[in-house]
Amino acid sequence: MPARPTVANITVTQVAVPDPPLLNAAGCHEPYALRSIVEIEDTAGHVGLGEAYGDDGTANALRDAGSRLRGLDPWNLTAVWAAAAGVAPGTGAGATLNAPGADRSRAGNAYAALEVACLDLQGQQAGVPIAELLGGRHRGEVEFSAYLFYKFGRHAPRDSGEQPPADDWGEALDTAGIVHQARRFVDRYGFNTFKFKGGVFPPEQEVEAAAALRAAFPNALLRLDPNALWSVETSVGAGGRLNEIGLEYYEDPTRGMEGMAAVRRRTGLPTATNMCVTSFADLPKALQLQPVDYILSDHHFWGGVRATVRLSAFCRDFGIGVSMHSNTHLGVSMAAMVHVGAAMPHLTAACDTHFPWQMEHDLVNERFEFRGGRLKVPATPGLGVTLNRDRLATMHQDWERCGIRRRNDADEMRRHQPGWEYKNPRW
């Protein structure tokens, strides 16, 4: 029996993708968001792709792990975890792969991207899509939600005095702007679920914007996410009106499991989180306090795609709903999200995605098309996407010249509103 191909080389390329001036609890998105694109080539010439955060710390962790991957079998994910964790395979440290506890560590973030790239290699070697390697598809399409943001019409002038151009989406600083934005998401992509990012303006203003969305889209599912910027009392005080409006779930209105449990108990609203239950180590306390009805998974910080499938099975067994969290991402992560969404045995709500805000700037050759708010699961071997080399080179050049090396929404917000400071709780 011939030996399987092993890892021959790994390349990590930091890129910058244009990002609109979207507002959130931490401030305002900068003109560029950073991502790391991982390429793992095997000795047979296959190239597996992964994607991670683009800050220097994560990229350096990926490069450091890559120096230990050469010669490894990409099917040996325990050894890949050990490489990401910086330890020798077989020392016992790789056991954390099966019971992640520090999933949001830099090693965990690096492993998540390396795991996707190795699964991409596995799929290409075996001639099957990644979803099949994760246990098989439970669904042929994965549903996503429109991600609504308050936003400025353009970024603030840069230090050079350059005036950035207005973006195609326009300004959305009031209720009318949010409803107009939602309409564009429906017309362009057919979404039937809206996630509305709050924590920007006073709660009563955001609640009334949610009411206007309900009036404009009476049959849509609606989520409100104040990003844990409201106190327990403010969150509870908004509960009566939100119950009238009808939410699919109330995402992270306040901070911590204890606070979320109090809001859930006192309002009767379904709640969700990607802030207070973010690792397997959090689950025992979550079962005790019952702060949420939905956990929002994310393979980038839950220990990878296989761990996300395990989380889904856990939530099914304990009667907890599951959806998927999103950060700004490109098509490599989009493909991974679709594969894991297809393979999750328990996926009870449409997944979040920022991708419509970035998809016109994507760097994969295979264009994703939302139909009815859904994406089809790729049927080709592995991840199902390939890199556009010209776009990769251009976006790396953008990374080199943009000067951004770590995300800082607060500094960007101060360009628009001098003196602005993050405060929690703000209301």
C-alpha positions in Angstrom: 0.0 0.0 0.0 1.6 3.3 -1.0 2.3 5.8 1.7 -0.2 8.7 2.1 1.0 12.2 1.1 2.5 14.2 3.9 2.8 17.9 4.5 5.5 19.4 2.3 5.1 23.1 2.9 2.9 25.7 4.6 2.4 29.3 3.7 0.6 32.0 5.7 -0.4 35.2 3.9 -1.8 38.1 5.8 -4.4 40.1 3.9 -6.6 43.2 4.3 -10.2 43.2 3.1 -12.1 46.4 2.7 -14.6 46.8 5.5 -17.5 49.3 5.8 -17.8 51.7 8.8 -20.1 49.4 10.7 -20.9 50.4 14.3 -20.9 48.2 17.4 -20.4 48.3 21.1 -16.6 48.6 20.7 -16.7 51.4 18.2 -16.5 51.4 14.4 -15.0 49.0 11.9 -11.7 50.3 10.4 -11.4 50.6 6.6 -9.7 47.2 6.4 -10.3 44.0 8.3 -7.4 41.6 8.7 -7.3 37.9 7.8 -4.7 35.2 7.6 -4.9 32.7 4.6 -3.3 29.4 5.2 -2.1 27.1 2.5 -0.8 23.6 3.3 0.7 21.7 0.3 1.2 18.0 0.5 3.8 15.8 -1.3 1.2 14.9 -4.0 0.7 18.6 -4.9 -2.7 19.1 -3.3 -3.2 22.5 -1.5 -5.4 22.7 1.5 -6.8 26.1 2.6 -7.6 27.6 6.0 -8.4 31.1 7.3 -7.9 32.7 10.6 -7.7 36.1 12.2 -5.2 38.4 10.6 -3.4 40.0 13.6 0.3 39.5 13.8 0.0 37.3 16.9 -2.3 34.8 15.2 -0.3 34.9 11.9 3.0 34.3 13.8 1.4 31.4 15.8 0.3 29.8 12.4 3.8 30.2 11.0 5.4 28.8 14.2 3.1 25.8 14.0 3.8 25.4 10.3 7.4 24.9 11.0 6.5 21.7 12.9 4.0 20.4 10.3 6.4 19.4 7.6 6.4 15.6 7.2 3.2 15.1 9.2 0.3 13.1 7.9 -2.6 15.6 7.4 -4.9 12.9 8.6 -3.2 12.9 12.0 -5.0 15.8 13.5 -3.8 15.0 17.0 -0.3 15.7 15.8 -1.5 18.9 14.1 -3.0 20.0 17.4 0.3 19.3 19.1 2.1 21.4 16.5 -0.3 24.3 17.1 0.2 24.0 20.8 4.0 24.0 20.4 4.6 20.6 22.0 5.9 17.3 20.7 3.3 14.8 19.5 2.7 12.0 21.9 3.4 13.9 25.0 -0.2 14.0 26.2 -0.8 17.7 25.3 -2.6 16.7 22.2 -5.4 15.2 24.4 -6.8 18.7 24.7 -8.0 18.3 21.1 -10.6 15.9 22.4 -11.7 18.0 25.3 -10.9 21.6 24.5 -10.7 23.8 27.5 -8.8 26.9 26.3 -10.4 27.0 22.9 -10.0 30.8 22.6 -6.2 30.6 23.1 -4.0 31.6 20.3 -3.1 27.9 19.8 -6.8 27.1 19.5 -7.3 29.8 16.9 -4.3 28.6 14.9 -5.4 25.0 15.2 -8.9 25.8 13.8 -7.4 27.2 10.6 -4.8 24.4 10.3 -7.5 21.8 10.9 -9.6 23.1 8.0 -6.6 23.1 5.7 -5.8 19.5 6.7 -9.4 18.5 6.2 -9.3 20.1 2.8 -6.2 18.0 2.0 -8.0 14.9 3.3 -11.0 15.5 1.2 -8.9 16.1 -1.9 -6.9 12.9 -1.3 -10.0 10.9 -0.6 -12.2 12.5 -3.3 -15.0 13.6 -0.8 -16.2 17.0 0.5 -15.3 18.0 4.0 -18.9 17.6 5.3 -18.5 13.8 4.6 -15.3 13.7 6.7 -17.3 15.3 9.6 -19.8 12.5 9.6 -22.0 13.3 6.6 -24.5 15.9 5.7 -27.6 16.5 7.8 -28.7 19.1 5.2 -27.8 20.1 1.7 -28.2 23.8 2.3 -27.3 26.0 5.2 -29.5 29.0 6.1 -27.9 32.3 7.1 -29.2 35.5 8.6 -28.9 39.1 7.4 -26.5 41.0 9.7 -27.8 44.5 10.2 -25.6 47.3 11.5 -25.9 51.0 12.3 -23.2 52.5 10.1 -21.6 55.7 8.8 -21.9 56.5 5.1 -18.1 56.6 4.8 -15.0 56.2 6.9 -13.4 59.2 8.6 -10.5 61.0 6.9 -7.1 59.3 7.3 -4.0 60.9 8.8 -2.9 61.8 5.3 -6.0 63.9 4.9 -7.4 61.5 2.3 -11.2 61.5 2.2 -12.4 57.9 1.9 -15.2 57.3 -0.7 -18.8 56.6 0.4 -19.6 52.9 0.2 -22.4 51.3 -1.7 -24.6 50.6 1.3 -25.0 54.2 2.4 -25.6 55.6 5.9 -27.8 53.9 8.5 -27.9 56.0 11.7 -31.6 55.9 12.4 -34.5 53.5 12.2 -35.3 54.3 8.5 -31.7 53.5 7.6 -31.9 50.1 9.3 -35.1 49.2 7.6 -33.8 50.3 4.2 -30.7 48.2 4.8 -32.8 45.2 5.7 -34.8 45.6 2.5 -31.6 45.5 0.5 -30.6 42.3 2.2 -33.9 40.7 1.3 -33.9 41.9 -2.3 -30.3 40.9 -2.9 -30.0 37.6 -1.0 -33.5 36.6 0.1 -32.8 36.5 3.8 -35.7 35.7 6.1 -33.9 36.2 9.4 -32.4 39.5 10.7 -29.7 39.9 13.3 -29.7 43.5 14.4 -26.4 44.7 16.1 -27.2 47.1 18.9 -25.2 48.6 21.7 -24.7 51.7 19.7 -27.6 54.1 20.5 -29.8 54.4 23.6 -31.8 51.1 24.2 -35.2 52.7 23.6 -34.0 53.8 20.1 -32.7 50.3 19.2 -35.9 48.7 20.5 -38.0 51.0 18.3 -35.8 50.1 15.4 -36.5 46.5 16.1 -40.2 47.3 16.2 -39.9 49.0 12.8 -38.2 45.9 11.4 -41.1 43.8 12.7 -43.7 46.0 11.1 -41.8 46.0 7.8 -41.1 42.3 7.8 -43.9 40.7 9.8 -43.0 37.1 8.9 -39.2 37.4 9.4 -37.3 36.1 12.4 -35.6 38.8 14.4 -32.7 38.9 16.8 -31.4 41.8 18.8 -27.7 41.8 20.0 -26.7 44.7 22.3 -23.3 43.1 22.7 -23.5 42.9 26.5 -23.6 46.7 26.8 -26.8 46.9 28.8 -27.2 46.4 32.5 -29.4 43.6 33.8 -32.1 46.2 34.7 -31.9 47.9 31.4 -32.2 44.5 29.6 -35.1 43.5 31.7 -36.8 46.9 31.3 -36.7 46.5 27.5 -38.1 43.0 27.8 -41.8 43.9 27.8 -41.6 45.8 24.5 -39.4 43.1 23.0 -41.9 40.4 23.9 -44.5 42.5 22.1 -42.3 42.7 19.0 -41.4 39.0 19.1 -37.8 38.0 19.0 -36.3 34.7 17.9 -33.8 35.4 20.6 -32.2 38.2 22.7 -28.5 37.9 22.1 -26.1 38.9 24.9 -28.0 42.0 26.1 -25.9 41.9 29.3 -22.6 40.5 30.5 -21.9 37.1 32.2 -23.8 34.0 32.8 -25.4 35.2 36.0 -26.6 38.4 34.3 -27.9 36.5 31.3 -29.7 34.0 33.5 -31.4 36.8 35.3 -32.6 38.5 32.1 -33.8 35.1 30.7 -35.7 34.4 33.9 -37.3 37.8 34.4 -38.3 38.6 30.8 -39.2 35.1 29.5 -37.4 35.9 26.2 -35.3 33.3 24.5 -31.6 34.2 24.9 -28.4 33.4 23.0 -24.7 34.0 23.5 -21.3 33.9 21.9 -19.9 35.9 24.8 -20.6 34.1 28.1 -20.5 30.5 26.9 -17.5 30.3 24.6 -15.7 27.0 25.4 -16.4 23.5 26.5 -15.1 24.5 30.0 -18.1 26.9 30.3 -20.7 24.2 29.7 -21.0 22.8 33.3 -21.7 26.2 34.7 -24.1 26.9 31.8 -26.1 23.8 32.5 -26.3 24.8 36.2 -27.4 28.5 35.6 -29.2 28.1 32.3 -28.4 31.5 31.0 -29.3 30.9 27.3 -31.6 29.0 25.0 -29.0 29.1 22.1 -25.2 28.8 22.0 -23.6 30.4 19.0 -20.8 28.2 17.8 -17.7 29.4 15.9 -15.1 27.0 14.7 -12.5 29.7 14.9 -12.6 29.7 18.7 -14.4 26.5 19.8 -11.4 24.4 18.8 -12.1 23.8 15.1 -14.8 22.3 13.0 -14.8 18.8 14.5 -15.2 20.3 18.0 -18.1 22.4 16.6 -19.9 19.2 15.5 -19.3 17.8 19.0 -20.8 20.9 20.5 -23.8 20.5 18.4 -24.4 17.0 19.6 -23.9 18.1 23.2 -26.5 20.8 22.8 -28.9 18.4 21.2 -28.6 16.0 24.1 -29.1 18.7 26.7 -31.9 20.6 24.9 -30.0 23.7 24.0 -30.4 25.4 20.6 -27.5 26.0 18.3 -26.7 28.6 15.7 -23.3 30.0 14.4 -21.5 33.2 15.3 -19.6 35.2 12.7 -16.7 37.7 12.6 -15.6 39.5 9.4 -14.4 36.7 7.1 -13.7 35.7 3.5 -14.7 32.8 1.3 -12.4 30.2 2.8 -14.1 30.6 6.2 -17.4 30.8 4.5 -16.9 27.4 2.9 -15.8 25.9 6.2 -18.9 27.3 7.9 -21.1 25.8 5.2 -19.5 22.4 5.6 -19.7 22.4 9.4 -23.2 23.7 9.3 -24.2 20.8 7.0 -22.5 18.3 9.3 -23.9 19.6 12.6 -26.5 17.1 13.8 -28.3 19.9 15.7 -28.6 23.3 14.0 -31.8 25.0 15.2 -31.4 28.6 13.8 -30.0 30.4 10.8 -26.3 31.1 11.1 -24.7 34.5 11.3 -22.4 35.8 8.6 -20.7 39.0 7.8 -19.9 37.7 4.4 -22.3 39.9 2.4 -20.4 42.9 3.6 -17.1 41.4 2.1 -18.2 39.1 -0.7 -17.5 41.6 -3.5 -13.9 41.6 -2.3 -13.5 37.9 -1.9 -10.4 36.0 -3.0 -11.8 32.6 -3.9 -12.6 31.6 -7.5 -15.9 29.9 -6.7 -18.5 32.6 -6.1 -21.0 32.0 -3.3 -24.6 32.9 -4.2 -27.3 33.2 -1.5 -30.7 32.0 -2.6 -33.5 32.4 -0.1 -30.8 33.3 2.4 -29.2 29.9 2.0 -26.0 28.5 0.6 -25.6 25.1 -1.0 -23.0 22.8 0.5 -20.0 22.4 -2.0 -20.0 19.0 -3.7 -16.4 19.0 -4.9 -13.7 17.2 -2.9 -12.3 19.0 0.2 -13.4 22.5 1.0 -14.6 23.2 -2.5 -12.9 26.5 -3.1 -9.6 27.6 -4.6 -7.6 30.9 -4.3 -7.6 33.6 -6.9 -3.8 34.3 -6.9 -4.2 37.8 -8.3 -6.7 38.8 -5.6 -4.5 37.2 -2.9 -1.5 39.3 -4.0 -3.6 42.5 -4.2 -5.0 42.0 -0.7 -1.6 41.2 0.7 -0.4 44.5 -0.8 -3.3 46.2 0.9 -2.2 44.6 4.2 1.3 45.9 3.7 0.3 49.5 3.0 -2.8 49.9 5.3 -0.8 50.1 8.5 -3.4 48.1 10.5 -1.9 45.2 12.5 -4.6 44.6 15.0 -8.3 45.5 15.2 -9.0 48.7 17.0 -12.7 49.8 16.7 -12.3 52.4 19.5 -9.6 54.4 17.7 -11.6 54.3 14.5 -14.7 55.6 16.4 -12.6 58.4 17.8 -11.9 59.6 14.3 -15.6 60.2 13.9 -16.4 61.2 17.5 -13.3 62.6 19.4 -13.3 61.7 23.0 -15.5 58.5 22.5 -14.7 55.9 25.1 -15.8 52.3 25.5 -17.9 51.8 28.6 -19.6 48.7 30.0 -22.4 48.8 30.8 -23.1 51.9 28.8 -26.8 51.8 29.7 
